[in-house]
Amino acid sequence: MLVLIALAVAGACAAYLVFGGASASAVTSNQLAPDEIISGVLDLHGCMEGIVCMGGTGSGKSTGPGKHLALNLLSHPSKIGFLILCSGEGEAELWRGYCERTNRINDYIRFAPGEQACDALSFAMSHPQASVEDGAIVLDTLLEINSRAGGGDGGDGPFWRQYGERIIRRCIGLVWMATGKCPISSIYNVLVSAPLTKADLNSDAWQAHSFCAYCLREGEARAGSDRDFILCRNFFVHEWIATAERQRTTGLSMITNICDKFLTGQIADMLCGETTVSPRDILDRGAVIACDTPILTYGAVGRYCNVAWKILTQRAALMRDASTYLRPACIWADEAQLFTSEADARVQAVSRKYKLINISLTQSIPLLKGEMGGGPKADQQALAWLGNHSTKIFCGNSDMDTNRYCSALCGSEWVDVQGGSMPSRQGEYDLVEDALGRPTGNIPSISWNSQRLPTLQPEDFTRLRREDGHVQTVIFRNGLVFPDGRTWAERWFDQNQ
């Protein structure tokens, strides 16, 4: 009986030794079936359902699974186009090396000061089906990101955001109908030259020198009876003048603070100059464009530049005709929390239809929530963002909030759990009576029962290792059941491939 008890206890304990015998020698073969990106886990269509890779600093997420994904996608025969969002120095050069290794160097373009330009708002509105709304969404997203620094949308935040968005639409509409294009600099010029009093409207000096006055005249000539133009004209000729000074000043500051970051130095030439490269190059010919304005070097303007490119690429991809052949396109974001927006979860929900691949590498859920502004709204946004990425790759992590999420995602199973008691005074032990279920005396007791417990405990994710140039991971893919019946699999990735 004692032997039976010992075997039962050993069996129960074994359920928790998840990674006991694993080692780097168990690395999955790099021999992939056609269209496979990760052997036995992920094909190209699966990539279009979104991939997020999470791991703490130094966990190997970029040099392990990240590198594996990058090289295999670059090598895919469909010649996938890429937008690389750069958070730090060296990211663009890293991808140049990847392109050289995969014979894609002729597709590589570095979008950087002094090298390339893309008139962001004019491109957003260049599609035959585009409208003022397409240009406005670019600035709306930058306004959203800027508002996070002030603690998100608490208090009267929503009012000011909506007011700012309204100003953006009236400015873009006026400039577009007056000139047929809308560089960011024109938004700024309209606002700072808008009339402040009724006297300005009749002033010869204002009429002669105000860019807003010029746009009103040109718009009248081109689209005088157009409903949208009438809205824009009335906003500046009547409403802007009648608005309380504090409200008008606050609205002006919100928009000009964003525009101002694109109006000086080489950044102004990059996003307001004559377009030499655009998301069309990614979608039509498979260009690999690295937006090399790293945040650590350029600060907020570097972030805005990357986010603007992300929005433009998302919207251009989603405006394609899904009934025709579409070249796959990938938006790659390491330190992805720096580039998130409220629209990302909605975009990911329809990405597969338009062959848009979103690959995001980040460290932890609290970091993601913090960059989304914090608070209950950010909690919901972060979980929605994570939930819409079908494949999740987990590397070693010391953040317990993240590890609890990973543990819950990987499911649970029935496990035999043992228990027992050891009395302070023991009686005589009778083996026969115990075997018959009639223990006698004051003796130790052992029991066990089945409980539903996580297949991976949160602390298991702190034990994922880097060993001999290899990275240990746990991979979850929605809807995929592995041969052992689990919804997750352990994989090792070679950092030296």
Salt bridges, closest charged atoms under 4 A:
ASP35 OD1 - HIS76 NE2 2.56
GLU49 OE2 - ARG352 NH1 2.26
GLU100 OE2 - ARG96 NE 3.75
ASP107 OD1 - LYS79 NZ 3.22
ASP107 OD2 - ARG104 NE 2.59
GLU115 OE2 - ARG110 NH1 2.11
GLU133 OE2 - ARG169 NH2 2.80
ASP134 OD1 - ARG315 NH2 2.74
ASP140 OD2 - ARG169 NH2 2.47
GLU144 OE2 - ARG148 NH2 2.66
ASP153 OD2 - ARG161 NH1 3.16
ASP153 OD2 - LYS377 NZ 3.07
GLU165 OE2 - ARG161 NH2 3.48
GLU220 OE1 - ARG233 NH1 3.27
GLU239 OE2 - ARG166 NH1 2.39
ASP281 OD1 - ARG285 NE 3.19
ASP284 OD2 - ARG280 NE 3.05
ASP292 OD2 - ARG110 NE 2.69
GLU342 OE2 - ARG161 NH1 3.37
GLU342 OE2 - LYS377 NZ 3.19
ASP344 OD2 - LYS310 NZ 2.72
GLU371 OE1 - ARG303 NH2 3.03
ASP379 OD1 - LYS369 NZ 3.62
ASP401 OD1 - ARG404 NH2 2.61
GLU413 OE1 - ARG486 NH1 3.22
GLU433 OE1 - ARG438 NE 3.12
ASP460 OD1 - ARG463 NH1 2.71
GLU467 OE1 - ARG465 NE 3.23
ASP484 OD2 - ARG486 NE 3.72
ASP494 OD1 - HIS470 NE2 3.80
